[in-house]
Amino acid sequence: MADYSISFARSARKELERLPGDVVDRILGKIEALSKNPRPAGVIKLHGQSNLWRMRIGDYRVIYSIEDFVRTIDVSVIRHRRDVYRDL
């Protein structure tokens, strides 16, 4: 079975660059693991959204979409838990 490719929205990449180094390492490790299993335990589909999933990583949340047909994952939001749902 082929792995999923992962892409980042420009805003998600900028949000990631502003975080401390140890947090970035933890988040990138979890995101890279999504290429093998895009729906691991603990990840939930967001209600009221067409194809958005949420992954918890400490105090941060990663919001992403999965396209099974083309085997891609698009990371759209990486934010602290207090701010993540404001603009969805």
ABEGO torsion letter per residue (X at the ends): XBBBBBBBBAAAAAAAAABBAAAAAAAAAAAAAAAABABBBGBBBBBGBAABBBBBBEABBBBBBBBAAAGBBBBABBBBAAAAAAAX
